[in-house]
Amino acid sequence: KQLHEALRWEGETTEILGNIGYALLQTVQYRNAAGIFQRLTQTAPGEYLAWMNLGLSLAALDAGENAVRALHRARDIAPNAAAVHHHLAQVHRELGQSEAAAEAERRLRELTGQ
């Protein structure tokens, strides 16, 4: 509840929300992290890291298809971000979507030169 009160601060910035969400993600508070990243994607829809971290939070909550949608949005915003393709491959594999996972892995290899 205190976290939600703190987030009502009028002067919140993208960076502050991103840092709070990332801290929640790292401390396994996936539902709270997803809420922060959802809010961040609404206030800063062009921030690929917000979409990627929303995808990671949702994947951790077993919301696979929603995670894929968020990661696809991150990929659309930042098509050369290797981390996005890495996480896309992971989530597609977890969902049993081997062709989509292979495509994400192929693009990841292209980007990283491996």
Contacts in CASP RR format, 6 or more apart in sequence:
PFRMAT RR
TARGET T0000
AUTHOR 0000-0000-0000
METHOD contacts of the structure
MODEL  1
KQLHEALRWEGETTEILGNIGYALLQTVQYRNAAGIFQRLTQTAPGEYLA
WMNLGLSLAALDAGENAVRALHRARDIAPNAAAVHHHLAQVHRELGQSEA
AAEAERRLRELTGQ
3 20 0 8 1.000
3 32 0 8 1.000
7 17 0 8 1.000
7 20 0 8 1.000
7 36 0 8 1.000
7 39 0 8 1.000
14 40 0 8 1.000
14 43 0 8 1.000
14 44 0 8 1.000
14 47 0 8 1.000
14 50 0 8 1.000
17 36 0 8 1.000
17 39 0 8 1.000
17 40 0 8 1.000
17 43 0 8 1.000
18 36 0 8 1.000
18 37 0 8 1.000
18 40 0 8 1.000
18 49 0 8 1.000
18 50 0 8 1.000
18 53 0 8 1.000
20 36 0 8 1.000
21 32 0 8 1.000
21 33 0 8 1.000
21 36 0 8 1.000
21 37 0 8 1.000
21 40 0 8 1.000
21 53 0 8 1.000
22 33 0 8 1.000
22 53 0 8 1.000
24 30 0 8 1.000
24 32 0 8 1.000
24 33 0 8 1.000
24 36 0 8 1.000
25 33 0 8 1.000
25 53 0 8 1.000
25 56 0 8 1.000
25 57 0 8 1.000
25 60 0 8 1.000
28 60 0 8 1.000
30 57 0 8 1.000
30 60 0 8 1.000
30 61 0 8 1.000
31 57 0 8 1.000
31 61 0 8 1.000
33 53 0 8 1.000
33 57 0 8 1.000
34 54 0 8 1.000
34 57 0 8 1.000
34 58 0 8 1.000
34 61 0 8 1.000
35 57 0 8 1.000
37 50 0 8 1.000
37 51 0 8 1.000
37 53 0 8 1.000
37 54 0 8 1.000
37 55 0 8 1.000
37 57 0 8 1.000
38 54 0 8 1.000
40 47 0 8 1.000
40 50 0 8 1.000
40 54 0 8 1.000
41 47 0 8 1.000
41 50 0 8 1.000
41 51 0 8 1.000
41 54 0 8 1.000
41 70 0 8 1.000
41 73 0 8 1.000
44 50 0 8 1.000
46 77 0 8 1.000
47 77 0 8 1.000
48 73 0 8 1.000
48 74 0 8 1.000
48 75 0 8 1.000
48 77 0 8 1.000
48 78 0 8 1.000
48 81 0 8 1.000
48 84 0 8 1.000
49 74 0 8 1.000
51 70 0 8 1.000
51 71 0 8 1.000
51 73 0 8 1.000
51 74 0 8 1.000
51 77 0 8 1.000
52 70 0 8 1.000
52 71 0 8 1.000
52 74 0 8 1.000
52 81 0 8 1.000
52 83 0 8 1.000
52 84 0 8 1.000
52 87 0 8 1.000
54 70 0 8 1.000
55 66 0 8 1.000
55 67 0 8 1.000
55 68 0 8 1.000
55 70 0 8 1.000
55 71 0 8 1.000
55 74 0 8 1.000
55 87 0 8 1.000
55 91 0 8 1.000
56 67 0 8 1.000
56 87 0 8 1.000
57 67 0 8 1.000
58 64 0 8 1.000
58 66 0 8 1.000
58 67 0 8 1.000
58 70 0 8 1.000
59 67 0 8 1.000
59 87 0 8 1.000
59 90 0 8 1.000
59 91 0 8 1.000
59 94 0 8 1.000
64 91 0 8 1.000
64 94 0 8 1.000
64 95 0 8 1.000
65 95 0 8 1.000
67 91 0 8 1.000
68 88 0 8 1.000
68 91 0 8 1.000
68 92 0 8 1.000
68 95 0 8 1.000
68 97 0 8 1.000
71 84 0 8 1.000
71 87 0 8 1.000
71 88 0 8 1.000
71 91 0 8 1.000
72 88 0 8 1.000
74 81 0 8 1.000
74 84 0 8 1.000
75 81 0 8 1.000
75 84 0 8 1.000
75 85 0 8 1.000
75 88 0 8 1.000
78 84 0 8 1.000
80 111 0 8 1.000
82 108 0 8 1.000
82 111 0 8 1.000
82 112 0 8 1.000
85 104 0 8 1.000
85 105 0 8 1.000
85 107 0 8 1.000
85 108 0 8 1.000
85 111 0 8 1.000
86 104 0 8 1.000
86 108 0 8 1.000
88 100 0 8 1.000
88 101 0 8 1.000
88 104 0 8 1.000
89 101 0 8 1.000
89 102 0 8 1.000
89 104 0 8 1.000
89 105 0 8 1.000
89 108 0 8 1.000
90 101 0 8 1.000
92 98 0 8 1.000
92 100 0 8 1.000
92 101 0 8 1.000
92 104 0 8 1.000
93 101 0 8 1.000
108 114 0 8 1.000
END
